[in-house]
Amino acid sequence: MVTIAQVAAHAGVSVATVSRVLNGSDTVKPDTAKQVMHAIEELRYTPNLSARNLRRNESRVILVLAPNFSNPYYSRILAGIGDLSREKAYSVLICNTSGLTETAQSAMQMLSKHLADGAIMLGCPQSAEWVGEYVERYPVVLCCEYIPKLVDRCPIVSVDNYAAARQIVRYLRDLGHRRIAMIGAENAYASTQNRWEGYRDELKESGLACNPDWYEKADADYSFASGRRAALRLLSATPRPTAIFAISDILALSAISVAQELGLNVPRDLTVVGFDDVDYTTMFHPFLTSVRQPCYEMGQKSLSLLLSKIQGCCVPLSGIHHSSFELIERESSAPPIQME
């Protein structure tokens, strides 16, 4: 096995110079760096990354916690994290917590054991105040969801869910809908609360009724089956809503399936709008109107912020870093048959 000392001798420089070149230092003259790289190629030298990381007390591993992998929303975020991590020579360890606090806490212990240099938490509920202990001691970034008490203590990457929900209600109102229902979820996510508040506040400002019979909750994990149950309750209400805003695309698609089984045409009899714009939205007709989140970019932004924290960047990084969102109009939305 070729050693760094042999590379140094072959290049006619010191071991320290070879080390600086390998570490990307800009203190080595370009001609010398080129000479060292030529020697590395000729000798086919491979750095001992494990030994180097041990000396630096780093693992070059990023821990990512996600509540589940069944929701396609997370896949694009994970892709963004994964692609950038390879670029930056980091490995990513993904932990499926299934929404269990014990599983998340166990995984986060990797930070204290120096088995990971930092963590990105996806889908962290507002109630998980225990995360604050890790935020104080280790590099941590929250993506998608956040804990209100930690807003000023760590970076958060998300869209403005409140503003997006208000835009959806305005859009439906401008189409002529007056009976606008919502499918939320039985969870403690900030996005769920913010979207509900945006829905409620925009209805109030628009002078529209916020009928309790027009708000139903699906299960915490936005399952298709629970979305169907919620949609069935909404479509059994009297008077029946003419539009449904669902806080995820899976729930929106479940509402469409129930409506069709009840003999309702979407969008002629019922408008349905989702949230996230996952691939499923255009897999069958009617294509779903939805709010598009830049999930891939959010994943990359999360990792970029985390690496800045790992590297001790002195620029303030805490607070919510809002990503842009866009309402994509497709076939599932239209004016009601009769203006109400």
N, C-alpha and C positions, 0 to 999 in steps of 0.2 A: 504494500500500500504506500502510495506517494505521500510524503509529509510536507507540511508547510515550509519546513527548513530546506527541503530539497528544491521546492519551488523558488525560494529566496536565492539559493545558491545558483540555480539555473538562470535566474533573471539578473543576478549580480546586484541584488539589493538586500536589505535587512528583512528579518522575519516581521518586524513591526510594520514595515512598508507594505508587505504582502497582506498583512492583517488589515491595514487601513483600506487597501484597495477592495478587499473582500467585503468590508463593512460599508462601502460606498462613501468613504470620506473624500471631501473635496480638497484636502490639504496636500494630496499627491499630485505632482506635475503630470499633465496629460501624457507626455511621452513616456514617463516612468510607468504610469498606470497601464499604458498600452503594452509596454515591455513585460510587465507582470502577467497581464491577461494572456499574452502570447505564450509565456512559460506554462501557465495553467493549462492551456489547450494542448500544448505539446506533450506535457507529462500526464494529461488526463487526470488532473487533481480534482478530487471531490472533497469539499469542506466537511468536517465533522460537525454537523449542525447541532446534534444532541449535546456535544461537549460545549459548543459555543453558547447554546441557550442556558446550559447549566451554570456557566460562568456568569452569565448576565442575569441569572435568576428569572428567566422567562421561559415560557413553554411554546410560544408561537401558536397557541391554540385559543380560539374564540368559542365561548359557550353561548349557544342560542337556545332559549326556552320557548316552546310553543305549546298552547293548550291542546291542540289536536292537529292531525295532518289531513283529516277528512274534508276540512273546509278549504276549497281551492284558493281562497283569498290569500292564505299564508304561503302558497307555493311560489308565487311571484316575488314576494318579499325575500324568501329564502334563496331564490335564484340570484337576486341582486346582491345579497350578502356573500353568497358562495363565489360568484364571479369576481367580485372585488377582492375577496380574501385570497384567491389564487394569485391575483395580480400582485398583492402585497406580501406573498409568501407566508400566509397564515393558513392553518387548518381550522375547520369548523366542526364542532361537535354539537349535534342537534339533539335536544332532549324533549320528548313528547310527555308533557306533564299530565295530560288528561284532565287539566283543571284542578289537580290535587295539590294542596299546599305542601303536604309532606314530601311529595315528589320534587316539587320546585325547590324546597329548602335543602333537600339532600343534594340535588344537582349543584346548587350555588356554593356548596362547601368545596367544590373544586377550586374556587378562587382562594380560599384560605389554605388549601393544600398545595398551591402553586401549580396546579394541573391545568389551569387556564389563566390567561392574562386579563381577561375581561369578559363581560356578559351582555348580551342583548336579550331583553325580555319582551316577547310578543304576547299580547293578550293578558296583561297583568291587571287583575281586578283592583278597584279603588280601595278595597278593604285590606290589601296585602301590605300593611304598614311595616311588617318585618323586613321588607326590602330595604328600608331606610338604613338599617345596620350595615348592609353591604355597600350601599351608595356612599356612605361615609368613609369606607375603608378601601374600596376597590373601584376600578373603572366599570361603570354600568350605564347602559342606555336603555330607555323604555321606548318601544316602537308600537304604534297603533293605539295602545291604551296607556293610561297613566294614573298615578296616585296623586291627588291634589296637593297633599302635604309635601310632595317631593319636587314640585314644579321648579322651585328655586334652588334645588340641590343637585339635579342631574339633567342631562339632555333628554328631550322627549321629541320623537318624530311622529307627526300625525297630520291629518287634514283637519280643517275646522268643521267638525261634525255639526255643530249648532247652525253655522251659516249655511251648510249644505242642505240641512233639513228645511230650513226656512225657504231656500230657493226652490226646493221640490214643491212645497205647499203653494208658493206663489205661481209656479208653473201650472199646477193643477187648477188653481183658482182662475188663472188667465185663460185656461182652456174652457172655463165655464162650469167647473165642478164646484158644488156647494156641500155635498155630503162626502167628506174626505176622511177615510179611515186609516188606521195605522196598525201594523203588526210589529210589536217590539219583541223583547226577549226577557226571560226571567234570569237576569244575571247582574253582576255588580260592575260592569264595564262602564268607563266614562263615556264611551261613544254611544252606548245605549241611552244613558241619561241625557246626553247633549242632544241627541237626535229627537228624543221625546220632547225636550224643552223647546227645541227649535220648531217642531211641529205645533206644539201647544201655543207658543207665543205668536207664530205667524197666523194661525187661525184666529186668535184673538184680535190681532192688529187688522186683519182683513174683515173682521165683523162676521166670521163664520162660526158655526156651532162646534164646540169640542165635546161631542156626545160620548159619554163613557161607554155606550154600547158599540162605539166605533173604534175602540182601542182594545186590542187583545195581545197577549204575550205568548210567544213560542218558548220552547225549552232554552236553557242556557247556551247550548251548543248550536243553536239555529238549525236543528235537524229538519229534514224535509217532512217527516211524519208530523212533528209538532207544528210546523207551519201549516200543514193541511188542516189540523184540528182548529187552529186559530182562525184560518180563513173561513172554515165552515161556520164558525160561530158568528163571524162578521157578516157573512152573506145570508145568515138566517135572521139578522136583525130587521126590525121594522121601524122606520123606513130603511131600506137597504142602501148602503153607501154606493156611490157611482165610481169611486176611485179608492184604491188602496196603495198606501206608501208602506213598503216593507223595508226593514232596516238591513236586510241582506238579500242578495240575489237568489239564494236558495229558498228563502221564505217567499220571495216574490214569485218564483217559479211554482212553488207549492200552491200559492193562491190561484195562479192561472189554471193549474190542473183541476182544482176543486171547482172553479167557475165553469170550466168546460164540462165537467161531469154533471153540473146542475143545469146544463143547457144554455149557459150564458156565453155570449160571444165577447172575446177580448180583441179589440178595445170597444166594439160597438156598444155592448151592455155594461162593460166594466173596464176601467183603465187601471193598469198595474204598473207601479214604478219600483225598482229595486235600488240597491246600493252596493257598490264595489266594482261592478262591470267585469266579472270573471268570465272565463271562456264560455261557460254554459249559456250565457245570455243570447248568443247567436247560433245555438246548435239546432233549434227547431223554432218554427213559427207559432205564435208571433214573436219576433225578436224583441227582447226586453229593453225598455227605456230604463236607464240606470245612471247613477252617479259614478263616474270613473275616478278611482284613486290611482295615483302613480306608484303602484306597489313595488315594482322593481327599483325605481329611483329611491323610494323610502327605505328599502333594504340597503342600498348603497350608501345613502346618507347616514343611516344608523351606524354602519360599520366605520364610515369616515370619521364620524364624531367620536366613536369609541377608540379608534386608533389615535386620535388627537389626545384623548385623555390618557391612554396608555403611555404615550410619548411625553406626557407632562406639559402639554401645550398650555401656555399661560393665558390664552384668549378665553374670555368667559364663554362657557359652552352650555350652561344650564338654561332652563326655560323650554317652552314649546317651540319647536321648529316646524312651522306649518308648511305642508306641501300643497300644491295646487290641486283642485278638483274640477271636474267638468260634468255637466249634465248632458248625457248622450241620448237624444230622442230617437226612438225606434218605433216598431209597429204596435207595441202594447199600450200606447196612450193616444187618446183622441178626445174631442169634445163629447159631452154626454149627448144622448139622442135628442133630448129636449132640454133646453136651457132652463135651469131650475130657478 
